Amino acid sequence: MSLNLPTLKKELKRIFTQITKTQSEALAIQITTNFVAGQTAAEKHKSFNTAAYNTAAYSEDSEDNTLTDEEKAEIATLTALYLGYISEFNYRAQVQILAKVQALVEAGSSQDEIKQYIDSVFSGEESIIIDNVGKERKEIYVDEDLTLSEVTKTVEKPFYSSVLAYASLIGAIAAHTAYEKGKEIYNRGNGYNRWVFVGPADERARPWHVALLGKVFENDTVQSNYAEQCLGEAWCRHRKEVYWNDPNKDTAPEKWEQLKKDAGLFWNTDLGRWDLKND
């Protein structure tokens, strides 16, 4: 029996609709959990850690996790944002599967070979290719004076990821963002509207993130919004900490500068960007 491509297309759409629905439900729980964890950490002045990813910590029936309308709206906005990324990726995956299957059919591949390819996509063994080479994208640029701006870059390389890896990546970014947003709302409610960019300064850190360590921002400003976008970059380990305007609580500026120096941070004049020395 020959493979019926229209039927396969309908079946893939059904499968990915169910996958996206399941991911949406998990994402909503994960974002809510981390949002509440961020509020709790702000109350106790703790830092972000992997325990915040424990979705079992949240229960909609728990009186301790009652959310205001503003907080629910924030969570809904974050969920919609990151679900949009996942939905777009899932759509691209469907398109790639159909194109590959059609090519396999035309090459005379057996149904077992075709099934093996489809299974490899869903098991995470086969990567989905997002080829936006030549298209423009926005990214945050930090200049020598630590002023942030949004610049347009041309995509130079395709993006590769498996279905499972991409869902994990977006989940991690969403969790981090929700955690920071929960902290922010709690701190702002207590009169603290400024924050400090904090985190590690090692070989894994992005140089322009290291450059921002110790810089103070005020919420709802352009510079603060750009800095928050940096925190939302994939696998970013930096975070927001409340700025107390108290030398007994805030880390001294000279300590941040020493940390940057020890990390080998420097302004690369030739490339017009922040870099870290490798020696």
N, C-alpha and C positions, 0 to 999 in steps of 0.2 A: 504494500500500500504506500503510495507516495505521500509526502508530507503536504498538508494543506496549510499554506502560509496565512490566508485570512483567518482560519480557525486558530492558528498559533498566535496571531496578533491579538485576537479577542481574549485568549487564555492568558497571555502575558499581561494585558491590561487589567484583567481580573486579579491576577496574582499581585501585581504591583500596587493596585488599589488597596488590597488587604494589607500588604507590607507597610504602605504609607500610613494606613489607619492605625496599625499596631505601633509604628514608630511615633506617630502623633500622640498617642495615649502615654507612651513611655516618656516622651519628651516633656509633656505637660507635668507629669509627676516629678521628673528629674529637676525641672526648672523651679517648680514650687518648693521642692525639698531644699534645694540650695539657696533659694531666696530666703526661706525661713531660717536656714542655718546661718546665713549671712547676718540676719537681724540678731540672732542669738549671740553670734560671735562679737558683733558690735557692742552689744549690751555687756558682754563679759570681756571686751577688748582682746579678743583672740585673733589669730591669723588663719588664713585659708589653709586647709589640709584635706587630704583625700577622704577623710571621714565624712565630709560634706556630700560626697557622692552616694552615700548610703540611702537609697530611696525608701527603704523600709522605715526610716526615721519619721516619715511624714504620714499622717492619716487625716483624711478630710473630716473625720468625726472627732478629732482631737480638739478640745476646747483651747489648748495651749497654742494652736496654730490658726486661730481665727484671724482672717485677713480683712482689711478695710477695702472699700470699693476702689480706692486709688491703687492699693497693692495688687488687687485682682486684675485691674486694668493693665498694670505694668507687666504682670506675669503673662497675661493674654497677648500683649504686644510682643514680648520676647518669644513666646511659643510660636506665634504666627511668623515671625522673622526667620527663625531657624527651621521651622517646618518648610518654609519656602525653599530654602537651600536643599533640603532633603528631597522635596518633591521634584525639583528641577533635575537633581542628580538621577533620581529614579526614572524620570522621563528619558534622560539621555541613555540610561542603561537599556531601556526597552528598544530604543532606536538602534543601538549598537547590536543588540542580540538579533533583531530582525534582519539587519544588514548582513551580519555574519552568517546567520542561518541560510539566508538566500544565496550567499556566496558558496556555502558548503553544498547546498542542493545543486547549484550549477556546476560544481566541481565533481558531482557524482558521489558525494559522501553518503555513508549509510545512515539510517535513522539512529543507530546506536552511537555513532560518532557525533551526530548532531545533539543527541540527548546528553552525551558526555560533556559537550561544550556548554550547554545550558546549565547543567548541574554545577559545572566549575565556576560559573558566574555567581550562582546563589550560595555556593559554599565559600566564596571569597578567594578562590584560587586564581580566577581570571580577573584582570583589571578592566575597569571602564575608563575609556580615554575621553577626556573633555578637551577637545582641540579648539582653543580660542586664540591660537597664534595669529598675530596681526591685528587683533581687536584691542580696544583701549580699555583700561581699568583704572580705578582710582586707588591711590595709596597715600599714607601719611609720610611726610618728609620733615625731618628735624634738622634745622640749619645750625651753623656754628654758634649762633647766639641762643640756641635752644628754643627758637620760635618754631611752632608747628604749622604746617600748611598741607593742603590737599593738592596733590599733583597727579597729572595724567601720565600713565605709562603704557607702553605697547607690550602686550603679552608676547614673550619670546619662545616659551616652551609649552608643550601640552601638559595637562594635569592628569596623572594616573592614580587611580585608587580603586580598591575593591568595594563592593556594596557594603560589606561588614565594616571595613576600615573607615569608610566615609561616614557612616552612621555614628561610629565611635568618636571620630574627630569632631563632628558637629555637636554631639552630646557633651563632649568635654568642654568645648568652647562655650556652649550654652550654659553649662553648669557653673563655670567660672564667672561668666557675665552675670548670671542670676544671683550668685553669691555676693558679688561686688555691689549689685544694685540693691540687694536687701540691706547690706551694711550702710550704703549711702542714705537710703530712705530713713533708716533708724537714726543715723547721726544728724541728718538734716532736721529731723523732728525734735532733736535735742539741742538745736541751735548751732551745730557745727557744719558750716557750709563750705569749708575749704578742706582740701585733702592733699596728701603727699604721695608721689610716685615712688614706690619702694619695691625691693626684691633683690635677687641675686645679681652678681656681676662676675660671671664665669664664662668659659668658652662656649657654653650652650646658649648664652643670652644674646639677643640681637644688639649690636653696638648702639643703635639709636635709642634703644630702651635703656641701656646702661647710662647713656648720656643724660637721661631724664631723671635718674635717681636723685631723690631729695628735692626735686622741683615741686613747688606748691601751686595748686590750681584752685580756682573757685568754680563751683558747680554752675551749670547753665551758661557757661561762656564758650566761645568758639574754641579757645585753647584747651579747655577742659574736655570738650567733646572730642577733639582730635586725640587727646591723650587717652581717653577711654577707648577709642578705636584701636589704639596700639595694644591696650590690654586685651582686646578681643581678637588679636591675631592668633593663629593656630599655635597651640602648646605654649602660649605665653605664661610664664611663672610669676610675673610681676603683678602688683595689686595696688589698691587704694588703701591708704591709712588716714584716719582723721588727723587734721592739723589742729593741735590744741592751742597754738600760739603761747606755749609755755615751755621755757628752756629745760624744765625739769621732766617734761614728758616727751618733747620732740627731739629726735636725733639731731645733733649739732651739724650744721652745714659742712664744717671742715671734715667730719667723719665720712660724709658722703663723697666728698672730693678725694679723700684718701683711698676710699674703696675703688673709685674710678681709676685713680693713679695705679693702684696695685693690680688692677685688671688690665692695664696697658691701653686704656682708652685714649684715642687721639683723633684729631680732625684730619682726615685725608684730603689735603688741598687738591691733589691731582684729580681725585674722583668726586670731590665735593660732597663728602659724606663722612659719618662717624665710623671708625674702625677700631679693632682691638689688635694689639701687637701679638704675634704668635710666639715670641721668644719668652 
